Amino acid sequence: MMVRGRRKLISLHAPMLAAGVGSFLAPTQKSRTLTLEMEPYTEETKPEREYTSDDDFTDLDHVYSYLRHWAAGVKLNLKPTMPPGVIRRHADNVRGLLAIADSCGPEWGRRAREAVVFLLEKEKAERPQITLLRHGLAVFDAHALDQIRSTRFNQELKRLDLPDARWTRYRGPSGTEYAHPIEMHEQAGLLEKVGIRSVRIRPPEEKQCNGYKLAQFQDAWRKHGTPAPGEAEPARGRLRLITPQPD
């Protein structure tokens, strides 16, 4: 930082900016991280030029010079206005970015807040318990059920044919464990995070057993639900039977 025209190193809260493919951060790390997902460019999105170590970065020298002069005189608002609902650690993560955006003008402040809201909603929608909640509603919808055995729910969960249905290769809540079919206790643990616990039910033509009711998932969705990016509502279930292929 620049203090009275001189550089000074200061210890401060600074969330890292991570770019990667797939799940590679534990929840405690991800809550302190702004994640940028990498996608290979196509013919349509290919940049005008490819930068290599031999390129002339004269333009960047001008940028760095501008930033050095800007940092020496700018007065940042240490408590910028947060978007609705952005509090606690999430507010800590974006406070510096919003302060800088505001210093560049109202339009940049507005765009920065829109980006923050989008990233935080996306992060919430991708939490495993929220994904399980969406997929649970898809299971109930696909079979037109209002109650289901816990064991059958687990089976149907692993048969869902949805883009983010990876319950046959579940890697734990942190996304760092070995890939395995989600087990019953793991299923129960995720559902408890959104207030759903198994209850005694009696499905049609079955004996009394432990299971879930559609109303439980609907209530949990109203309290915790966040649609997946690009979806206004939970996706409807499409079942894919996994059968052995002939040699």
Secondary structure, DSSP 8 states (H G I E B T S, - for coil): -EETTEE--------EEEEESS--S-HHHHTTEEEEE-----TTT--SS---TTS--HHHHHHHHHHHHHHHH----SS----TT--HHHHHHHHHHHHHHHHT-HHHHHHHHHHHHHHHHHHHHTSHHHHHHHHHHHHHHHHT-SEEEHHHHHHHHTTB--TT--GGGB-TTTT-S--B---HHHHHHHHHTTT---EEE--TTS--EEEEEHHHHHHHHHHH----TT-SS-----B--------
